[in-house]
Amino acid sequence: MNTLVWVLVGVFAYSFVAFFLKSRGILPSSVRVQGPLTTLHTKRGRDFLDWLARPKRFWRAWSNIGVGITLVVMVGTFALLLFQGLSILQNPPAPTQVNQPQNFLVIPGVNDFLPLSVAPEIVFGLLVGLVVHEGGHGLLCRVENIDIESMGLVFLTLIPVGAFVEPEEESQRAADRGGRTRMFAAGVTNNFAITIVAFALLFGPVVGAIGVAPGMAVQGTYDGSPAGDAGIGSGDRILAVAGQNVSSEGELDAALSATDARTVETTVDSGDGTTTVPVDRRLVVVGTVGGNPANLTVASDDEPITVSAVNGTPVFTRAGLQAATEGSTTARLSTSRGDVTIPVGAYITRVAEDGPLGQEAPTNGSLIITDFDGERVTSSADLNALLDETDPGQEVEIRARVDGADETYLVTLGENPRDGNGFLGVNIFPGTSGLVLTDFGAQSYPAGTYLTLLGGEGGSAPVNVVDSPLGLVYVALILPLASVILGIPNFPGFTPAVTNFYVVQGPLSALGDGVFILANLLFWTAWINLQLGLFNCIPGYPLDGGRILRTGTEAIVSRLPVESPHALVRTVTTSVGLVMLASLVLLIFGPTLLT
């Protein structure tokens, strides 16, 4: 039974128990239950709000700024959702992990993008967001002389998911239109303010106190790989291999390529100390593409596929495989699933029809490049390295195995938009002939990349927008979805599973690991408050954006010579709300339903 089913069972059980207690009169009057939703009502705190609301000019000026920001975000949200909805209707994208049902629930451990390991920080951020949001509404109620019926929290079973301020209806109707608008905008204004403060602290002193620890961070190891068999695993740092210090995956590959020893001594820091372990290398297939010439498929429940010989010559490293295949474009591989004879080269998964190679070669069918301008190609790494040495407009000769036949093409290279080098217009599958092979098997964790994306110093970033405050905010917003948007693992925060990859430095070093806790609190508080603010700016009732849309529409319609102003206001607000609802439904369910 999966996690989502257990959650649903728990929700139904809670609803039944809560209904039983309510029907027996056991619950106090301040607790109200509707299915799995429980609201806790109180009148306490109104005197404090009265005291806090005394500088009314300040709070009105503060909320006027918030109204302006909210209106800009509302218009932007409307345009973005409408554009996305129309795009999905016209060209539905393939469903992604984002469209899975459990990812619509803001529950750590159930939602794939909200890890259970930082559930306390996420709950803290959510509580801060709810308190400042509804507190803002309550404060502006008193500033605008709107009475408060009650205040409280909303729980989904036992999880706080919302808060509320219940204005007194007659008092709210008696307030002027500007006062009501400021009251509606106060919640999102406070959410955005908390976001700015939390991100400023995070991007400034906190991230500045975190550095990348030496060595290559290990995200994990492949099943049945030499590194996994040697006990190297997630959270470890590889410091040296065969006597050479390493700090990245590239340096690890270089150190492995520099030795032909079958057993390499590897220095590892697991967080509890440094040890040296022997790793017995062998070639293991850890990934495949459909239709590869070896007809091999890697599945999680199968035994690892090993390659023991090439053309009868024993091999146990990638360098050995390359050396054994340089003299011929085909090779006989002896694998744990039998012998296979394959063309050896870089496997092309797609050839763009309007690309340089697509103008000469067929764009459908299998294609494996075996020679590039007179140089032997045995893998994707060979082809990429050769392309890096070319220029746009250069004419090259390419030999390839196309649907079982050897072909030769004369291609004029285009310009690569990323680096300005020569460009073939193809997608290249990593590895050799559609097989990803390793003789070690450790997967690196992009510790430095995450630190750079948060404004620190750690390494290269996959997006070039971190030089501005808005760029940093954008990156932080998408980091929990990094696997979908940036092609790197989702960022879980600085959890205990990854803190071995970082060191605390500078003036905050006295806090020790408390810096990581502070970073997580700031990151998730800012992230959740930004989400709350943006969501509540959607111009649809009963969200704050929908209420502001109504007061704004009333202000405009009141100046028009129309016979039924209330009907026109209702038509405008209902139409916009329905468009927003349809756009949200398309955004969430469209990729699944339309493809």
C-alpha positions as CSV (number, residue, x, y, z in Angstrom):
1,M,0.0,0.0,0.0
2,N,1.6,3.3,-1.0
3,T,1.9,6.4,1.1
4,L,-1.0,8.3,-0.6
5,V,-3.4,5.4,0.3
6,W,-2.3,5.4,3.9
7,V,-2.9,9.2,4.0
8,L,-6.4,8.8,2.7
9,V,-7.2,6.1,5.2
10,G,-6.0,8.3,8.0
11,V,-8.1,11.2,6.7
12,F,-11.3,9.1,6.6
13,A,-10.5,7.7,10.1
14,Y,-10.0,11.2,11.5
15,S,-13.2,12.4,9.9
16,F,-15.2,9.6,11.4
17,V,-13.8,10.1,14.9
18,A,-14.3,13.9,14.7
19,F,-17.9,13.5,13.6
20,F,-18.6,11.0,16.5
21,L,-17.1,13.5,19.1
22,K,-19.1,16.4,17.6
23,S,-22.4,14.5,17.6
24,R,-21.9,13.5,21.2
25,G,-21.2,17.1,22.2
26,I,-17.8,16.3,23.5
27,L,-16.0,19.0,21.4
28,P,-16.0,22.5,22.8
29,S,-18.0,25.2,20.9
30,S,-14.7,26.8,19.8
31,V,-13.9,23.7,17.8
32,R,-15.8,23.2,14.6
33,V,-15.5,20.1,12.3
34,Q,-16.4,19.7,8.6
35,G,-15.1,16.3,7.4
36,P,-11.3,16.3,7.7
37,L,-11.2,20.1,8.2
38,T,-11.2,21.4,11.8
39,T,-11.3,25.1,12.7
40,L,-10.3,26.5,16.1
41,H,-12.1,29.8,16.9
42,T,-11.1,32.3,19.5
43,K,-11.8,36.0,20.4
44,R,-8.6,36.4,22.2
45,G,-6.0,38.7,20.8
46,R,-8.4,41.5,19.7
47,D,-7.1,43.8,22.4
48,F,-3.6,43.2,21.2
49,L,-4.6,44.1,17.6
50,D,-6.2,47.3,18.8
51,W,-3.0,48.3,20.5
52,L,-0.9,47.3,17.5
53,A,-3.2,49.3,15.1
54,R,-2.7,52.6,16.8
55,P,-0.3,54.1,14.2
56,K,-3.1,54.0,11.6
57,R,-1.3,56.3,9.1
58,F,1.7,54.0,9.0
59,W,-0.4,50.9,8.5
60,R,-2.5,52.6,5.8
61,A,0.7,53.7,4.0
62,W,2.1,50.2,4.3
63,S,-1.0,48.6,2.9
64,N,-1.3,51.1,0.1
65,I,2.2,49.9,-1.0
66,G,0.9,46.4,-0.7
67,V,-2.2,47.1,-2.8
68,G,0.0,48.4,-5.6
69,I,2.3,45.3,-5.5
70,T,-0.8,43.0,-5.3
71,L,-2.4,44.6,-8.3
72,V,0.8,44.1,-10.4
73,V,1.1,40.5,-9.3
74,M,-2.6,39.9,-9.9
75,V,-2.3,41.1,-13.5
76,G,0.9,39.1,-14.0
77,T,-0.7,36.0,-12.5
78,F,-3.8,36.3,-14.7
79,A,-1.7,36.7,-17.9
80,L,0.6,33.9,-17.0
81,L,-2.1,31.4,-16.1
82,L,-4.1,32.3,-19.2
83,F,-1.1,31.9,-21.4
84,Q,-0.1,28.6,-19.9
85,G,-3.7,27.3,-20.1
86,L,-3.9,28.2,-23.8
87,S,-0.5,26.7,-24.5
88,I,-1.5,23.4,-22.9
89,L,-4.7,23.3,-24.9
90,Q,-2.9,23.9,-28.2
91,N,0.1,21.7,-27.5
92,P,-0.3,19.5,-24.5
93,P,3.1,18.6,-22.9
94,A,3.9,15.2,-21.6
95,P,3.0,14.6,-17.9
96,T,5.8,15.1,-15.5
97,Q,6.4,14.3,-11.8
98,V,4.6,17.6,-11.0
99,N,1.3,16.2,-12.3
100,Q,1.3,13.2,-9.9
101,P,-1.7,13.3,-7.5
102,Q,0.3,13.2,-4.3
103,N,2.2,16.3,-5.4
104,F,-1.0,18.4,-5.1
105,L,-0.9,17.8,-1.3
106,V,1.3,20.2,0.7
107,I,2.4,17.3,3.0
108,P,6.1,16.6,3.6
109,G,7.0,13.1,2.8
110,V,3.9,12.6,0.6
111,N,4.7,15.4,-1.8
112,D,7.8,14.3,-3.8
113,F,9.1,17.9,-3.7
114,L,8.7,18.4,0.1
115,P,11.0,16.0,1.9
116,L,10.1,14.5,5.2
117,S,13.5,15.3,6.6
118,V,12.7,19.0,6.7
119,A,9.1,18.7,7.9
120,P,9.7,20.8,11.0
121,E,11.1,23.6,9.0
122,I,8.3,23.4,6.5
123,V,5.6,23.4,9.2
124,F,7.4,26.4,10.9
125,G,7.4,28.3,7.6
126,L,3.8,27.5,7.0
127,L,2.8,28.6,10.5
128,V,4.7,31.9,10.1
129,G,3.0,32.4,6.7
130,L,-0.5,31.8,8.1
131,V,0.0,34.0,11.2
132,V,1.4,37.0,9.3
133,H,-1.2,36.6,6.5
134,E,-4.3,36.4,8.7
135,G,-2.7,38.7,11.3
136,G,-2.4,41.3,8.5
137,H,-6.1,41.0,7.8
138,G,-6.9,41.3,11.4
139,L,-4.7,44.3,12.0
140,L,-6.1,46.3,9.0
141,C,-9.6,45.4,10.2
142,R,-8.9,47.4,13.3
143,V,-7.1,50.1,11.4
144,E,-10.2,50.6,9.2
145,N,-12.6,50.2,12.2
146,I,-13.9,46.8,11.1
147,D,-15.0,44.7,14.0
148,I,-13.6,41.1,14.3
149,E,-16.1,38.2,15.0
150,S,-13.4,35.6,15.7
151,M,-9.9,34.5,14.7
152,G,-8.4,31.0,14.5
153,L,-6.5,28.2,12.7
154,V,-7.6,25.6,10.1
155,F,-6.4,22.1,10.4
156,L,-6.4,19.3,7.8
157,T,-6.8,16.5,10.4
158,L,-3.9,17.5,12.8
159,I,-1.9,19.4,10.2
160,P,-2.2,23.3,10.2
161,V,-3.1,24.3,6.7
162,G,-4.6,27.7,7.2
163,A,-5.7,30.6,9.4
164,F,-8.5,33.0,9.3
165,V,-9.8,36.3,10.6
166,E,-13.6,36.5,10.6
167,P,-14.7,40.2,10.2
168,E,-18.1,41.2,11.4
169,E,-20.3,41.4,8.3
170,E,-22.2,44.7,9.0
171,S,-19.0,46.5,10.1
172,Q,-17.2,45.3,6.9
173,R,-20.0,46.6,4.7
174,A,-19.9,49.9,6.5
175,A,-16.2,50.4,5.7
176,D,-15.2,52.4,2.6
177,R,-14.0,50.7,-0.5
178,G,-10.4,51.7,0.0
179,G,-10.3,50.4,3.5
180,R,-11.7,47.0,2.5
181,T,-9.1,46.8,-0.4
182,R,-6.3,47.6,2.0
183,M,-7.6,44.9,4.4
184,F,-7.7,42.3,1.7
185,A,-4.2,43.2,0.4
186,A,-2.6,43.1,3.9
187,G,-2.1,39.4,4.0
188,V,-0.1,39.0,0.8
189,T,1.8,42.2,1.7
190,N,3.0,40.6,4.9
191,N,3.8,37.3,3.1
192,F,6.0,39.1,0.6
193,A,7.7,41.1,3.4
194,I,8.6,37.9,5.3
195,T,9.9,36.5,2.0
196,I,12.2,39.5,1.4
197,V,13.5,39.4,5.0
198,A,14.1,35.6,5.0
199,F,15.8,35.6,1.6
200,A,17.9,38.6,2.5
201,L,19.2,36.8,5.6
202,L,19.7,33.5,3.7
203,F,21.5,35.0,0.6
204,G,23.6,37.2,2.8
205,P,25.2,36.1,6.1
206,V,23.9,32.6,6.3
207,V,24.9,31.2,2.9
208,G,28.1,33.2,3.2
209,A,28.9,31.2,6.3
210,I,28.6,27.9,4.3
211,G,31.4,26.5,2.1
212,V,31.9,23.2,0.2
213,A,33.9,20.5,2.0
214,P,36.8,19.0,0.1
215,G,36.3,15.9,-2.0
216,M,33.6,14.6,-4.3
217,A,30.2,14.5,-2.7
218,V,28.5,11.1,-3.2
219,Q,24.8,11.2,-3.9
220,G,24.7,7.4,-4.1
221,T,26.1,4.4,-5.9
222,Y,24.7,2.2,-8.6
223,D,23.3,-1.2,-7.6
224,G,26.0,-3.8,-8.0
225,S,28.7,-1.3,-8.7
226,P,32.3,-1.6,-7.4
227,A,32.0,1.5,-5.2
228,G,28.7,0.2,-3.7
229,D,30.2,-3.2,-3.0
230,A,33.1,-1.4,-1.2
231,G,30.7,0.2,1.2
232,I,30.8,3.7,-0.3
233,G,27.3,5.3,-0.2
234,S,25.1,8.4,0.0
235,G,26.5,11.1,2.2
236,D,30.2,10.1,1.8
237,R,32.9,12.3,0.3
238,I,35.6,10.7,-1.8
239,L,38.9,12.5,-1.0
240,A,41.4,10.6,-3.1
241,V,41.7,7.7,-5.5
242,A,44.9,5.8,-6.3
243,G,46.9,8.5,-4.5
244,Q,45.3,11.4,-6.4
245,N,43.2,14.0,-4.6
246,V,39.8,14.5,-6.1
247,S,37.2,17.3,-5.6
248,S,34.7,16.6,-8.5
249,E,33.4,13.9,-10.7
250,G,35.7,15.0,-13.5
251,E,38.7,14.7,-11.3
252,L,37.6,11.3,-10.1
253,D,37.3,10.1,-13.7
254,A,40.7,11.5,-14.5
255,A,42.2,9.7,-11.6
256,L,40.6,6.5,-12.6
257,S,41.7,6.9,-16.2
258,A,45.3,7.6,-15.1
259,T,45.7,4.1,-13.7
260,D,45.2,0.6,-15.1
261,A,45.2,-1.0,-11.6
262,R,42.2,-3.3,-11.1
263,T,42.1,-2.4,-7.4
264,V,42.3,1.3,-6.4
265,E,42.7,2.5,-2.8
266,T,40.0,5.1,-2.2
267,T,40.0,7.6,0.7
268,V,36.5,8.3,2.0
269,D,35.1,10.7,4.6
270,S,31.8,9.5,5.9
271,G,31.3,12.3,8.4
272,D,32.5,10.2,11.3
273,G,36.1,10.0,10.2
274,T,38.4,9.2,7.2
275,T,39.0,5.7,6.0
276,T,40.7,4.1,3.0
277,V,38.9,1.2,1.3
278,P,40.0,-0.9,-1.7
279,V,37.6,-0.8,-4.7
280,D,37.9,-3.7,-7.1
281,R,37.0,-2.3,-10.5
282,R,34.9,-4.0,-13.2
283,L,32.7,-2.8,-16.0
284,V,29.0,-2.6,-15.1
285,V,26.1,-1.4,-17.3
286,V,24.2,1.1,-15.2
287,G,22.0,2.6,-17.9
288,T,20.6,1.9,-21.4
289,V,18.5,3.5,-24.1
290,G,15.7,1.7,-25.8
291,G,16.7,0.1,-29.1
292,N,20.4,-0.1,-28.3
293,P,22.3,-2.5,-30.5
294,A,23.2,-4.8,-27.6
295,N,19.5,-5.2,-26.8
296,L,20.2,-4.9,-23.1
297,T,17.9,-3.3,-20.5
298,V,18.8,-2.3,-17.0
299,A,16.0,-2.9,-14.5
300,S,16.1,-2.3,-10.8
301,D,15.0,-5.8,-9.8
302,D,17.6,-7.6,-12.2
303,E,21.1,-8.7,-11.5
304,P,23.7,-6.1,-12.5
305,I,25.0,-6.5,-16.1
306,T,28.8,-6.8,-16.3
307,V,31.1,-6.7,-19.3
308,S,34.1,-8.9,-18.9
309,A,35.8,-9.0,-22.3
310,V,36.0,-7.2,-25.7
311,N,36.8,-9.5,-28.7
312,G,38.0,-12.1,-26.2
313,T,40.4,-9.7,-24.4
314,P,39.5,-9.3,-20.7
315,V,38.6,-5.7,-19.7
316,F,37.6,-4.2,-16.3
317,T,37.9,-0.4,-17.0
318,R,36.3,2.1,-19.4
319,A,39.8,3.0,-20.6
320,G,40.4,-0.7,-21.3
321,L,37.1,-0.8,-23.3
322,Q,38.1,2.3,-25.3
323,A,41.6,0.8,-26.1
324,A,40.1,-2.5,-27.2
325,T,37.7,-0.9,-29.6
326,E,39.8,1.8,-31.2
327,G,41.0,-0.4,-34.1
328,S,37.5,-1.4,-35.3
329,T,34.1,0.1,-35.5
330,T,32.5,-3.1,-34.2
331,A,33.3,-5.3,-31.2
332,R,32.1,-8.5,-29.5
333,L,31.2,-7.8,-25.9
334,S,31.2,-10.7,-23.4
335,T,28.5,-9.8,-20.8
336,S,26.8,-11.6,-17.9
337,R,23.8,-12.0,-20.3
338,G,25.8,-13.5,-23.2
339,D,28.0,-12.3,-26.1
340,V,26.8,-9.5,-28.3
341,T,28.4,-7.9,-31.4
342,I,27.7,-4.1,-31.7
343,P,28.9,-1.1,-33.5
344,V,30.9,1.0,-31.1
345,G,30.4,4.8,-31.0
346,A,28.2,7.6,-29.8
347,Y,24.5,6.8,-29.8
348,I,22.3,9.5,-31.3
349,T,18.8,9.6,-29.9
350,R,17.5,12.4,-32.1
351,V,18.6,14.2,-35.3
352,A,17.0,17.6,-35.8
353,E,15.5,17.9,-39.3
354,D,16.7,21.4,-39.8
355,G,20.1,20.8,-38.1
356,P,23.5,20.4,-39.9
357,L,23.5,16.6,-39.7
358,G,19.8,16.3,-40.4
359,Q,20.3,18.0,-43.8
360,E,22.5,15.1,-44.8
361,A,21.5,12.1,-42.8
362,P,18.1,10.5,-42.2
363,T,16.3,11.8,-39.1
364,N,14.4,8.7,-38.2
365,G,15.9,5.3,-37.3
366,S,19.0,4.4,-35.3
367,L,22.3,6.3,-35.8
368,I,25.7,5.7,-34.1
369,I,28.6,8.0,-34.9
370,T,31.8,6.0,-35.1
371,D,34.3,8.5,-36.7
372,F,34.4,12.3,-36.6
373,D,36.6,14.1,-39.1
374,G,39.1,11.3,-39.1
375,E,39.1,10.7,-35.3
376,R,37.7,7.5,-33.8
377,V,34.6,7.9,-31.6
378,T,33.9,5.3,-29.0
379,S,31.6,7.1,-26.7
380,S,29.6,10.3,-26.2
381,A,32.5,11.8,-24.3
382,D,34.7,11.4,-27.4
383,L,32.2,13.1,-29.6
384,N,31.6,16.0,-27.2
385,A,35.3,16.5,-26.8
386,L,35.8,16.6,-30.6
387,L,32.9,19.0,-31.1
388,D,34.4,21.4,-28.4
389,E,37.4,21.8,-30.7
390,T,35.4,22.8,-33.8
391,D,34.1,26.1,-35.1
392,P,30.8,27.1,-36.8
393,G,31.0,26.7,-40.6
394,Q,33.7,24.0,-40.4
395,E,33.2,21.1,-42.8
396,V,33.7,17.7,-41.2
397,E,33.4,14.1,-42.4
398,I,31.2,11.8,-40.2
399,R,31.0,8.1,-40.4
400,A,28.1,6.4,-38.8
401,R,26.2,3.1,-38.5
402,V,22.7,3.9,-39.8
403,D,20.1,1.2,-39.5
404,G,22.8,-1.5,-39.8
405,A,24.7,0.0,-42.7
406,D,27.9,2.1,-42.6
407,E,27.4,5.6,-44.1
408,T,29.6,8.7,-44.6
409,Y,28.4,12.3,-44.6
410,L,30.1,15.6,-45.3
411,V,28.5,18.1,-42.8
412,T,28.9,21.8,-42.4
413,L,28.7,22.6,-38.7
414,G,26.3,25.2,-37.2
415,E,26.9,27.3,-34.1
416,N,26.2,25.9,-30.7
417,P,24.0,28.5,-28.9
418,R,25.5,27.6,-25.5
419,D,29.2,27.9,-26.1
420,G,29.7,29.1,-29.7
421,N,31.5,25.9,-30.8
422,G,30.6,23.7,-33.7
423,F,27.0,22.2,-33.7
424,L,25.6,19.0,-35.2
425,G,22.0,19.4,-34.2
426,V,21.7,16.1,-32.4
427,N,20.9,14.6,-29.0
428,I,23.6,12.3,-27.7
429,F,23.0,9.5,-25.3
430,P,25.7,9.3,-22.6
431,G,28.0,6.3,-22.8
432,T,28.9,3.9,-25.5
433,S,26.4,2.7,-28.2
434,G,23.4,3.3,-25.9
435,L,25.0,1.7,-22.9
436,V,26.1,3.7,-19.8
437,L,29.1,1.9,-18.4
438,T,31.1,2.5,-15.2
439,D,34.1,0.9,-13.6
440,F,33.6,2.6,-10.2
441,G,29.9,3.6,-9.9
442,A,29.7,6.6,-7.5
443,Q,27.2,9.3,-8.4
444,S,28.2,12.8,-7.5
445,Y,26.0,15.3,-5.6
446,P,26.0,18.9,-6.9
447,A,26.8,20.4,-3.5
448,G,28.7,23.4,-5.0
449,T,26.0,24.0,-7.6
450,Y,23.3,24.4,-4.9
451,L,25.5,26.7,-2.9
452,T,26.1,28.9,-6.0
453,L,22.4,29.0,-6.9
454,L,21.8,30.3,-3.4
455,G,24.3,33.1,-3.8
456,G,27.3,31.4,-2.3
457,E,30.6,30.3,-3.7
458,G,30.8,26.6,-4.7
459,G,30.9,26.0,-8.4
460,S,29.1,26.4,-11.7
461,A,25.4,26.9,-12.0
462,P,23.0,25.5,-14.7
463,V,21.3,28.8,-15.0
464,N,22.9,32.2,-15.4
465,V,20.5,34.4,-13.4
466,V,22.1,34.3,-9.9
467,D,23.8,37.7,-10.3
468,S,20.7,39.7,-9.3
469,P,18.4,39.6,-6.3
470,L,15.3,38.7,-8.4
471,G,17.4,36.0,-10.1
472,L,18.3,34.5,-6.7
473,V,14.6,34.5,-5.7
474,Y,13.6,32.8,-9.0
475,V,16.2,30.1,-8.5
476,A,15.3,29.5,-4.9
477,L,11.6,29.2,-5.9
478,I,12.4,26.4,-8.4
479,L,15.1,24.6,-6.4
480,P,12.6,22.1,-4.8
481,L,11.5,21.3,-8.4
482,A,15.1,21.2,-9.7
483,S,14.8,17.7,-11.2
484,V,12.0,18.8,-13.5
485,I,13.3,22.3,-14.4
486,L,17.1,22.3,-14.0
487,G,17.9,18.6,-14.6
488,I,19.6,18.2,-11.2
489,P,18.3,16.4,-8.0
490,N,15.6,18.3,-6.1
491,F,17.1,20.5,-3.3
492,P,16.0,19.3,0.1
493,G,17.7,22.0,2.1
494,F,20.8,21.5,4.2
495,T,19.5,18.2,5.8
496,P,21.7,15.8,7.9
497,A,22.0,13.6,4.9
498,V,24.0,16.2,3.0
499,T,25.7,18.4,5.7
500,N,28.8,16.3,5.4
501,F,29.3,18.0,2.0
502,Y,29.6,21.4,3.6
503,V,31.6,23.3,6.2
504,V,30.6,26.2,8.4
505,Q,33.0,29.2,8.2
506,G,33.3,32.9,9.1
507,P,31.7,34.8,12.0
508,L,28.8,32.3,12.3
509,S,31.1,29.3,12.7
510,A,30.4,29.4,16.5
511,L,26.9,28.1,15.7
512,G,28.2,24.9,14.2
513,D,25.5,22.8,12.6
514,G,23.0,25.4,13.8
515,V,23.8,27.3,10.7
516,F,22.3,24.5,8.6
517,I,19.1,24.6,10.7
518,L,18.9,28.4,10.4
519,A,19.4,28.1,6.6
520,N,16.6,25.5,6.3
521,L,14.3,27.7,8.4
522,L,15.0,30.7,6.3
523,F,14.8,28.8,3.0
524,W,11.5,27.1,3.6
525,T,9.9,30.1,5.4
526,A,10.7,32.3,2.4
527,W,9.6,29.6,-0.1
528,I,6.3,29.0,1.5
529,N,5.5,32.7,2.2
530,L,6.2,33.5,-1.5
531,Q,3.9,30.6,-2.6
532,L,1.2,31.8,-0.2
533,G,1.4,35.4,-1.5
534,L,1.4,34.4,-5.1
535,F,-1.4,32.0,-4.8
536,N,-3.6,34.5,-2.9
537,C,-3.0,37.0,-5.6
538,I,-4.9,34.9,-8.1
539,P,-7.9,37.0,-9.1
540,G,-10.6,34.4,-8.2
541,Y,-13.0,34.3,-5.3
542,P,-12.6,33.5,-2.4
543,L,-8.8,34.3,-2.6
544,D,-7.6,37.8,-1.7
545,G,-7.0,38.6,-5.3
546,G,-10.6,37.8,-6.1
547,R,-11.9,40.1,-3.4
548,I,-9.6,42.9,-4.5
549,L,-10.8,42.4,-8.1
550,R,-14.4,42.9,-6.8
551,T,-13.6,46.1,-5.0
552,G,-11.6,47.4,-7.9
553,T,-14.3,46.5,-10.4
554,E,-16.9,48.2,-8.2
555,A,-14.8,51.4,-8.1
556,I,-14.6,51.5,-11.9
557,V,-18.2,50.5,-12.6
558,S,-19.5,53.1,-10.1
559,R,-18.1,55.8,-12.5
560,L,-19.9,54.3,-15.6
561,P,-23.4,55.2,-16.7
562,V,-24.8,51.7,-16.4
563,E,-28.3,50.7,-15.2
564,S,-27.2,47.5,-13.3
565,P,-23.8,48.1,-11.8
566,H,-24.0,45.1,-9.4
567,A,-24.8,42.8,-12.3
568,L,-21.9,44.1,-14.3
569,V,-19.5,43.7,-11.4
570,R,-20.8,40.1,-10.8
571,T,-20.3,39.3,-14.5
572,V,-16.7,40.6,-14.6
573,T,-15.6,38.9,-11.4
574,T,-17.3,35.6,-12.2
575,S,-15.9,35.5,-15.7
576,V,-12.3,36.2,-14.5
577,G,-12.7,33.7,-11.7
578,L,-13.9,31.0,-14.1
579,V,-11.1,31.7,-16.5
580,M,-8.6,31.3,-13.6
581,L,-10.2,28.1,-12.4
582,A,-10.1,26.6,-15.9
583,S,-6.5,27.7,-16.3
584,L,-5.5,26.1,-13.0
585,V,-7.3,22.9,-13.9
586,L,-5.5,22.8,-17.3
587,L,-2.1,23.5,-15.6
588,I,-2.5,20.7,-13.1
589,F,-4.5,18.0,-15.0
590,G,-4.1,19.1,-18.7
591,P,-0.8,17.2,-19.4
592,T,-2.4,14.0,-18.1
593,L,-5.8,14.3,-19.6
594,L,-4.9,15.7,-23.0
595,T,-1.9,13.5,-24.0
